[in-house]
Amino acid sequence: MPKITYYAMVDDLSSQKEPATVLRRVEDAEGENDEVFTRGLTWERSSSLYSAERGNLDNKFYEVTEEEAARIVARIRASVTGED
């Protein structure tokens, strides 16, 4: 079973209280795969966390629980669709 770790992503236009988006790192027998939740309401591959780990400090990442990640996804979904 893969290990999934979630991260809130904060950029210059967001805050830790209201992050820009959420990223998940999936680790399995084949390695690591990072995906970010997009405003297109899909999970897409991302190199953002990998870049941050190597010194690119454009975004900050904070580990969050699966429940917090789900709240961030729900907030983004509501802001895109206009639904609560």
One Martini backbone bead per residue (centre of mass of N, CA, C, O) as a GRO file, in nm:
protein
   84
    1MET     BB    1   0.096   0.036   0.023
    2PRO     BB    2   0.084   0.355  -0.009
    3LYS     BB    3   0.239   0.655   0.075
    4ILE     BB    4   0.072   0.956   0.199
    5THR     BB    5   0.165   1.301   0.165
    6TYR     BB    6   0.070   1.620   0.283
    7TYR     BB    7   0.070   1.965   0.138
    8ALA     BB    8   0.087   2.291   0.193
    9MET     BB    9   0.076   2.571  -0.033
   10VAL     BB   10   0.280   2.867  -0.018
   11ASP     BB   11   0.259   3.191  -0.137
   12ASP     BB   12   0.253   3.533  -0.194
   13LEU     BB   13  -0.095   3.502  -0.209
   14SER     BB   14  -0.076   3.342   0.064
   15SER     BB   15  -0.141   3.121   0.348
   16GLN     BB   16  -0.145   2.901   0.603
   17LYS     BB   17  -0.454   2.937   0.645
   18GLU     BB   18  -0.464   2.998   0.306
   19PRO     BB   19  -0.372   2.811   0.078
   20ALA     BB   20  -0.326   2.765  -0.255
   21THR     BB   21  -0.265   2.450  -0.205
   22VAL     BB   22  -0.221   2.096  -0.271
   23LEU     BB   23   0.009   1.830  -0.195
   24ARG     BB   24   0.112   1.502  -0.305
   25ARG     BB   25   0.295   1.217  -0.179
   26VAL     BB   26   0.375   0.918  -0.349
   27GLU     BB   27   0.479   0.607  -0.200
   28ASP     BB   28   0.640   0.331  -0.359
   29ALA     BB   29   0.803   0.079  -0.520
   30GLU     BB   30   0.862   0.303  -0.766
   31GLY     BB   31   0.840   0.562  -0.574
   32GLU     BB   32   0.797   0.901  -0.641
   33ASN     BB   33   0.490   1.114  -0.644
   34ASP     BB   34   0.389   1.434  -0.744
   35GLU     BB   35   0.085   1.621  -0.658
   36VAL     BB   36  -0.142   1.873  -0.769
   37PHE     BB   37  -0.405   2.081  -0.700
   38THR     BB   38  -0.612   2.226  -0.930
   39ARG     BB   39  -0.824   2.461  -1.088
   40GLY     BB   40  -0.922   2.201  -1.267
   41LEU     BB   41  -0.984   1.968  -1.051
   42THR     BB   42  -0.694   1.823  -1.051
   43TRP     BB   43  -0.443   1.589  -1.052
   44GLU     BB   44  -0.095   1.686  -1.092
   45ARG     BB   45   0.202   1.689  -1.176
   46SER     BB   46   0.495   1.782  -0.967
   47SER     BB   47   0.807   1.983  -0.882
   48SER     BB   48   0.786   2.175  -0.633
   49LEU     BB   49   0.892   2.010  -0.390
   50TYR     BB   50   1.157   1.925  -0.512
   51SER     BB   51   1.260   2.216  -0.548
   52ALA     BB   52   1.248   2.297  -0.248
   53GLU     BB   53   1.451   2.072  -0.153
   54ARG     BB   54   1.675   2.229  -0.359
   55GLY     BB   55   1.615   2.568  -0.288
   56ASN     BB   56   1.341   2.654  -0.391
   57LEU     BB   57   1.160   2.949  -0.244
   58ASP     BB   58   0.876   3.026  -0.376
   59ASN     BB   59   0.766   2.797  -0.188
   60LYS     BB   60   0.575   2.669   0.078
   61PHE     BB   61   0.576   2.375   0.298
   62TYR     BB   62   0.310   2.196   0.480
   63GLU     BB   63   0.232   1.958   0.673
   64VAL     BB   64  -0.069   1.760   0.645
   65THR     BB   65  -0.353   1.626   0.675
   66GLU     BB   66  -0.596   1.467   0.511
   67GLU     BB   67  -0.823   1.651   0.618
   68GLU     BB   68  -0.692   1.922   0.542
   69ALA     BB   69  -0.665   1.862   0.243
   70ALA     BB   70  -0.972   1.832   0.194
   71ARG     BB   71  -1.037   2.128   0.270
   72ILE     BB   72  -0.870   2.261   0.051
   73VAL     BB   73  -1.010   2.127  -0.188
   74ALA     BB   74  -1.296   2.232  -0.118
   75ARG     BB   75  -1.225   2.534  -0.140
   76ILE     BB   76  -1.135   2.530  -0.433
   77ARG     BB   77  -1.390   2.412  -0.553
   78ALA     BB   78  -1.579   2.643  -0.454
   79SER     BB   79  -1.426   2.880  -0.600
   80VAL     BB   80  -1.470   2.763  -0.891
   81THR     BB   81  -1.794   2.685  -0.877
   82GLY     BB   82  -1.964   2.850  -0.640
   83GLU     BB   83  -1.982   2.634  -0.422
   84ASP     BB   84  -2.034   2.493  -0.086
   0.00000   0.00000   0.00000
